[in-house]
Amino acid sequence: MKRMKRSTLIVVVLAVVLVLAAAAFFLTRGKQPAGAAKPKEAATARPTLTVTVAKPETSELSVTLAANGNVAAWQEASIGSESSGLKLAEVRVNVGDVVKKGQVLATFSGETIQADVAQARASLAEARATAADATGTAARARTLQATGAMSQQQINQYQTAEQTAKARVEAAEAVLAAQQVRGRNTQVLAPDDGVISSRSATVGSVVNAGTELFRLIRQGRLEWRAEITSSELGRIAVGTPAVVTSASGAQVTGKVRSVAPTVDPQTRAALVYVDIPNVLQNTGIKAGMFARGDFQLGRTSAVTVPQASIVPRDGFNHLLLLQPDNRVSQLKVDTGRRVGDRVEITTPLPADARVVVQGAGFLNDGDLVRVVEGSAKPAIDAAK
């Protein structure tokens, strides 16, 4: 009986010792720093991904202002007929032809006018003969005025006949001049250098005076009429270069010729007129096209990173910055201009920042990474 009590006591003592030892172990473990890694976990930690990094670069980027607008002729001349009731005999030009000032574009049949000119010359000759006879008669009458052989009334009649004959000569000369003008108008001439943009002239048709036969783009010049909001209008000045891009992708460089003095009260936008020279060379830009363009306002310094380093998440752009312990931290940033595969970052970055490029889209904040050397992209040429 005494032996059984002694064994039970020994078991109870051993149980109490084990409980106290376990409590001391867990109490000592709970006092370790919260951030201290377990030796086993530290030994087994592995990088999440192998990545490449790059440093942000400072480059000179162009400052541009985007706009939209229509392409139109700088000035378009309407060329018509000045003669009425004549048959069109010949058309010498077609749409797209380059013409010089004074060049013959079309001719009318001139037989009727030639006959009218001949008749006007005959009438002038008759009037001159009549005037010469009246002048001689009046001169003889004036010599007899002092002798009294002829009454003053008759002398006045001869003098009046002389003046009337001279007036008829002047009228006949005017008629001849008018017919000669009609004769010259049988040729339709180009009023200026330029390019024929449309043609309605048809051989054999009889047209009235003022009927349009051709349209001419004066001096072959086009213009881009860009719409600029009133808030941006102050950034545009005469002479500002602009790159105009058509719907087909063709680009041409022009300069601002003028800025409209008024703003549309409905749209609050003003027109900016950009000259586009050499209409024939710029085959991708045509009058009537809708085009977009960028006004070149200058160059400024900017911090840029590779496009691949930008990670869009939750509607915002982020960069993953490499920390000294090879872990990454996520930073929300604002982007600006883009040139090639470089993107401007307007959010201030640390001076020694290194951004993850390849593999950035697969990482989260705090991930451990392994960095390898990658081919760094060259900096943007300042003269580009």
C-alpha positions as CSV (number, residue, x, y, z in Angstrom):
1,M,0.0,0.0,0.0
2,K,2.8,2.3,0.9
3,R,4.6,1.3,-2.4
4,M,1.6,2.3,-4.5
5,K,1.3,5.7,-2.9
6,R,5.0,6.3,-3.6
7,S,4.6,5.5,-7.3
8,T,1.6,7.8,-7.7
9,L,3.5,10.6,-6.1
10,I,6.4,10.2,-8.4
11,V,4.1,10.2,-11.5
12,V,2.4,13.4,-10.3
13,V,5.8,15.1,-9.7
14,L,7.0,14.2,-13.2
15,A,3.8,15.5,-14.8
16,V,4.1,18.8,-12.9
17,V,7.8,19.2,-14.1
18,L,6.8,18.5,-17.7
19,V,4.0,21.1,-17.5
20,L,6.4,23.7,-16.0
21,A,9.0,23.0,-18.7
22,A,6.5,23.4,-21.5
23,A,5.2,26.6,-20.0
24,A,8.7,28.0,-19.8
25,F,9.5,27.1,-23.4
26,F,6.4,28.8,-24.8
27,L,6.9,31.8,-22.6
28,T,10.5,32.2,-23.7
29,R,9.5,31.8,-27.4
30,G,6.8,34.5,-27.1
31,K,9.4,37.1,-26.0
32,Q,11.2,36.8,-29.4
33,P,11.0,39.9,-31.7
34,A,7.9,39.9,-33.9
35,G,10.0,40.4,-37.1
36,A,12.6,37.8,-36.3
37,A,12.5,35.0,-38.8
38,K,12.6,31.4,-37.8
39,P,15.9,29.8,-38.5
40,K,14.2,27.1,-40.5
41,E,12.1,29.6,-42.5
42,A,15.1,31.8,-43.1
43,A,17.0,28.9,-44.5
44,T,14.2,28.0,-46.9
45,A,13.2,31.6,-48.2
46,R,13.4,31.8,-52.0
47,P,13.0,34.6,-54.5
48,T,9.6,34.9,-56.1
49,L,10.9,35.8,-59.6
50,T,14.1,36.7,-61.5
51,V,13.9,40.2,-62.8
52,T,15.8,43.0,-64.5
53,V,16.0,46.5,-63.1
54,A,16.8,49.9,-64.6
55,K,17.4,53.4,-63.2
56,P,15.1,56.3,-64.3
57,E,16.7,58.5,-66.9
58,T,16.4,62.3,-67.4
59,S,15.8,63.2,-71.1
60,E,14.7,66.2,-73.2
61,L,11.1,65.6,-74.4
62,S,9.0,67.7,-76.8
63,V,6.1,69.7,-75.4
64,T,3.1,69.2,-77.8
65,L,-0.5,70.3,-78.0
66,A,-2.9,67.9,-79.8
67,A,-5.7,69.2,-81.9
68,N,-8.2,68.1,-84.6
69,G,-9.4,69.9,-87.7
70,N,-10.2,69.9,-91.4
71,V,-7.8,70.3,-94.3
72,A,-8.9,72.9,-96.9
73,A,-7.5,74.9,-99.8
74,W,-5.6,78.1,-98.7
75,Q,-7.5,80.0,-101.4
76,E,-9.7,78.5,-104.1
77,A,-10.3,80.5,-107.3
78,S,-13.5,80.0,-109.4
79,I,-12.7,80.3,-113.1
80,G,-15.7,81.0,-115.4
81,S,-16.7,82.2,-118.8
82,E,-16.9,86.0,-119.5
83,S,-18.6,85.5,-122.9
84,S,-22.2,84.5,-123.3
85,G,-23.7,82.2,-125.9
86,L,-20.4,80.8,-127.3
87,K,-19.6,77.1,-127.9
88,L,-16.7,75.6,-126.0
89,A,-14.3,74.4,-128.6
90,E,-11.3,73.1,-126.6
91,V,-10.4,72.2,-123.0
92,R,-6.6,72.0,-122.4
93,V,-6.3,71.0,-118.7
94,N,-7.8,68.5,-116.4
95,V,-8.1,67.9,-112.6
96,G,-4.7,67.8,-110.9
97,D,-2.8,69.7,-113.6
98,V,-0.4,72.4,-112.5
99,V,-0.9,75.7,-114.3
100,K,0.8,79.0,-114.5
101,K,-0.7,82.4,-114.3
102,G,-2.0,83.5,-117.8
103,Q,-2.0,79.9,-119.2
104,V,-4.8,79.1,-121.6
105,L,-7.2,76.6,-120.0
106,A,-10.0,76.5,-122.6
107,T,-11.1,78.2,-125.8
108,F,-14.4,79.1,-127.2
109,S,-15.4,79.1,-130.9
110,G,-14.8,82.7,-132.1
111,E,-16.4,82.8,-135.6
112,T,-19.3,84.9,-134.4
113,I,-17.1,87.3,-132.5
114,Q,-14.8,87.7,-135.4
115,A,-17.7,88.7,-137.6
116,D,-18.8,91.2,-135.0
117,V,-15.3,92.6,-134.9
118,A,-15.3,93.0,-138.6
119,Q,-18.6,94.7,-138.6
120,A,-17.5,97.1,-135.8
121,R,-14.4,98.0,-137.9
122,A,-16.5,98.8,-140.9
123,S,-18.8,100.9,-138.8
124,L,-15.8,102.8,-137.4
125,A,-14.5,103.4,-140.9
126,E,-17.9,104.7,-142.0
127,A,-18.1,107.0,-139.0
128,R,-14.6,108.4,-139.6
129,A,-15.5,109.1,-143.3
130,T,-18.7,110.9,-142.2
131,A,-16.7,112.8,-139.6
132,A,-14.1,113.9,-142.1
133,D,-16.8,115.2,-144.5
134,A,-18.6,117.0,-141.7
135,T,-15.3,118.6,-140.5
136,G,-14.5,119.9,-144.0
137,T,-18.0,121.3,-144.4
138,A,-17.9,123.1,-141.1
139,A,-14.5,124.5,-141.9
140,R,-15.7,126.0,-145.2
141,A,-18.8,127.5,-143.4
142,R,-16.6,129.2,-140.8
143,T,-14.6,130.9,-143.6
144,L,-17.8,132.4,-145.0
145,Q,-18.9,133.6,-141.6
146,A,-17.2,137.0,-141.9
147,T,-18.5,137.7,-145.5
148,G,-22.1,137.2,-144.6
149,A,-22.7,134.8,-147.5
150,M,-24.1,132.2,-145.2
151,S,-26.4,132.7,-142.3
152,Q,-25.3,132.1,-138.8
153,Q,-27.9,129.4,-138.4
154,Q,-26.5,127.4,-141.3
155,I,-23.0,127.7,-139.9
156,N,-24.2,126.4,-136.5
157,Q,-25.8,123.5,-138.2
158,Y,-22.6,122.5,-140.0
159,Q,-20.6,122.8,-136.7
160,T,-23.2,120.7,-134.9
161,A,-23.0,118.0,-137.7
162,E,-19.2,118.0,-137.3
163,Q,-19.4,117.4,-133.5
164,T,-22.0,114.7,-134.0
165,A,-19.8,112.9,-136.5
166,K,-16.9,113.0,-134.1
167,A,-19.1,111.5,-131.4
168,R,-20.2,108.8,-133.7
169,V,-16.5,108.0,-134.4
170,E,-15.9,107.6,-130.6
171,A,-19.0,105.4,-130.3
172,A,-17.8,103.2,-133.1
173,E,-14.3,102.9,-131.5
174,A,-15.9,101.9,-128.2
175,V,-18.0,99.2,-130.0
176,L,-14.9,97.9,-131.7
177,A,-13.0,97.8,-128.4
178,A,-15.9,95.9,-126.8
179,Q,-15.9,93.3,-129.6
180,Q,-12.2,92.9,-129.4
181,V,-12.5,92.3,-125.6
182,R,-15.1,89.6,-126.5
183,G,-12.6,88.1,-128.9
184,R,-9.9,87.9,-126.1
185,N,-12.5,86.3,-123.8
186,T,-12.8,83.4,-126.1
187,Q,-9.7,82.1,-124.2
188,V,-10.1,81.2,-120.6
189,L,-6.9,82.1,-118.7
190,A,-5.5,81.0,-115.3
191,P,-5.7,83.9,-112.8
192,D,-2.8,82.6,-110.8
193,D,-0.3,79.7,-110.4
194,G,-1.9,76.7,-108.8
195,V,-3.5,73.2,-109.3
196,I,-6.8,72.5,-111.0
197,S,-9.1,71.0,-108.3
198,S,-12.3,70.6,-110.3
199,R,-13.5,70.9,-113.9
200,S,-17.0,71.3,-115.2
201,A,-16.1,72.4,-118.7
202,T,-17.3,70.2,-121.5
203,V,-16.3,70.5,-125.2
204,G,-19.3,71.5,-127.4
205,S,-21.4,73.0,-124.6
206,V,-22.8,76.5,-124.9
207,V,-22.4,78.4,-121.6
208,N,-23.5,81.8,-120.3
209,A,-21.4,84.5,-118.9
210,G,-20.3,83.7,-115.3
211,T,-20.7,79.9,-115.6
212,E,-18.0,78.2,-113.6
213,L,-15.7,76.0,-115.7
214,F,-12.7,75.3,-113.3
215,R,-11.7,75.6,-109.7
216,L,-8.1,76.4,-108.9
217,I,-6.1,75.9,-105.6
218,R,-4.1,79.0,-105.7
219,Q,-0.3,78.5,-105.5
220,G,-0.9,74.8,-104.7
221,R,-1.2,75.6,-101.0
222,L,-3.4,73.8,-98.4
223,E,-4.1,74.7,-94.8
224,W,-5.1,72.8,-91.7
225,R,-7.8,74.5,-89.7
226,A,-7.2,73.2,-86.2
227,E,-9.7,73.8,-83.4
228,I,-8.1,74.9,-80.2
229,T,-10.0,75.5,-76.9
230,S,-9.9,79.0,-75.5
231,S,-7.9,77.9,-72.5
232,E,-5.1,76.6,-74.7
233,L,-5.2,79.4,-77.3
234,G,-2.6,81.5,-75.5
235,R,0.1,78.7,-76.1
236,I,-0.1,79.1,-79.9
237,A,1.7,81.8,-81.8
238,V,2.3,82.6,-85.4
239,G,5.2,80.6,-86.7
240,T,4.7,77.6,-84.3
241,P,5.5,74.4,-86.1
242,A,2.9,71.6,-86.3
243,V,2.9,68.0,-87.5
244,V,-0.3,67.1,-89.3
245,T,-1.4,63.5,-89.6
246,S,-4.1,62.4,-92.0
247,A,-6.4,59.4,-91.5
248,S,-4.2,57.3,-93.8
249,G,-1.2,58.0,-91.5
250,A,0.6,60.4,-93.9
251,Q,2.4,63.2,-92.0
252,V,3.4,66.7,-93.1
253,T,5.0,69.6,-91.2
254,G,3.6,73.1,-91.5
255,K,3.6,76.4,-89.6
256,V,0.9,78.5,-88.0
257,R,0.0,81.3,-90.4
258,S,-2.6,83.0,-88.3
259,V,-4.9,82.6,-85.3
260,A,-8.6,83.5,-85.6
261,P,-9.4,86.7,-83.7
262,T,-12.7,85.3,-82.3
263,V,-13.8,82.2,-80.4
264,D,-17.0,80.3,-81.3
265,P,-19.5,81.1,-78.6
266,Q,-21.1,77.7,-78.9
267,T,-18.0,75.4,-78.7
268,R,-15.6,77.9,-77.0
269,A,-13.0,77.0,-79.6
270,A,-11.0,79.0,-82.1
271,L,-9.5,78.2,-85.4
272,V,-5.7,78.1,-86.0
273,Y,-4.6,78.2,-89.6
274,V,-1.6,76.0,-90.4
275,D,0.0,76.3,-93.9
276,I,0.7,73.0,-95.7
277,P,2.8,73.7,-98.8
278,N,3.5,71.5,-101.8
279,V,0.0,70.0,-102.3
280,L,1.3,67.7,-105.1
281,Q,4.2,66.3,-103.0
282,N,1.9,65.7,-100.0
283,T,-0.1,63.0,-101.7
284,G,-1.5,61.7,-98.4
285,I,-3.0,65.1,-97.5
286,K,-6.0,66.3,-99.5
287,A,-8.5,69.2,-99.2
288,G,-11.6,68.1,-97.4
289,M,-9.8,65.6,-95.1
290,F,-10.2,65.5,-91.4
291,A,-6.8,65.4,-89.7
292,R,-5.2,65.4,-86.3
293,G,-2.0,67.1,-85.4
294,D,0.4,68.2,-82.7
295,F,1.8,71.7,-82.2
296,Q,5.4,71.7,-81.3
297,L,5.7,74.1,-78.3
298,G,9.3,73.4,-77.3
299,R,11.3,70.9,-75.2
300,T,11.6,70.3,-71.4
301,S,13.5,67.9,-69.1
302,A,11.6,64.8,-67.9
303,V,12.3,61.7,-65.9
304,T,11.5,58.6,-68.0
305,V,11.3,54.8,-67.4
306,P,10.8,51.9,-69.8
307,Q,7.3,51.2,-70.8
308,A,7.5,47.6,-69.5
309,S,8.1,48.8,-66.0
310,I,4.6,50.5,-65.8
311,V,2.1,48.2,-64.0
312,P,-1.5,49.2,-64.3
313,R,-3.6,48.1,-61.3
314,D,-7.0,49.2,-60.0
315,G,-7.2,52.0,-62.5
316,F,-3.8,53.5,-61.6
317,N,-0.2,53.1,-62.8
318,H,2.4,51.7,-60.5
319,L,6.2,51.2,-60.4
320,L,7.9,48.4,-58.4
321,L,11.0,49.8,-56.7
322,L,13.8,47.5,-55.7
323,Q,14.8,47.8,-52.0
324,P,18.3,47.0,-50.6
325,D,17.1,43.6,-49.2
326,N,16.0,42.6,-52.8
327,R,12.4,43.0,-52.0
328,V,10.1,45.3,-54.1
329,S,7.8,48.1,-52.9
330,Q,4.9,49.2,-55.0
331,L,4.6,53.0,-55.8
332,K,1.6,54.6,-57.4
333,V,2.8,57.1,-60.1
334,D,1.4,59.6,-62.6
335,T,2.6,59.3,-66.2
336,G,3.0,62.0,-68.8
337,R,4.5,62.1,-72.3
338,R,5.5,59.0,-74.3
339,V,8.4,58.7,-76.7
340,G,9.1,55.3,-78.2
341,D,9.3,52.8,-75.4
342,R,10.0,55.4,-72.7
343,V,7.3,57.0,-70.5
344,E,7.6,60.2,-68.5
345,I,7.0,59.9,-64.7
346,T,5.7,63.1,-63.1
347,T,5.6,61.7,-59.6
348,P,8.9,62.4,-57.7
349,L,11.1,59.3,-57.3
350,P,13.9,58.6,-54.9
351,A,17.3,59.7,-56.1
352,D,18.7,56.1,-56.0
353,A,15.5,54.5,-57.3
354,R,15.8,51.3,-59.3
355,V,12.6,50.1,-61.0
356,V,11.8,46.5,-62.0
357,V,11.4,46.2,-65.8
358,Q,11.1,42.6,-66.9
359,G,8.7,40.7,-64.7
360,A,7.2,43.7,-63.0
361,G,3.6,42.7,-63.9
362,F,3.9,39.4,-61.9
363,L,5.1,40.9,-58.6
364,N,3.3,42.2,-55.5
365,D,4.4,44.6,-52.9
366,G,7.0,43.0,-50.6
367,D,8.0,40.1,-52.9
368,L,11.6,38.9,-52.8
369,V,13.3,38.9,-56.2
370,R,16.6,37.9,-57.8
371,V,18.1,40.6,-60.0
372,V,20.0,39.7,-63.2
373,E,21.8,42.0,-65.6
374,G,19.6,43.0,-68.5
375,S,20.2,44.9,-71.7
376,A,19.4,48.5,-70.7
377,K,17.7,50.6,-73.2
378,P,19.6,53.7,-74.4
379,A,18.7,57.1,-73.2
380,I,16.5,59.2,-75.5
381,D,18.6,61.3,-77.8
382,A,18.3,64.9,-76.8
383,A,18.3,66.0,-80.4
384,K,15.5,63.5,-81.4
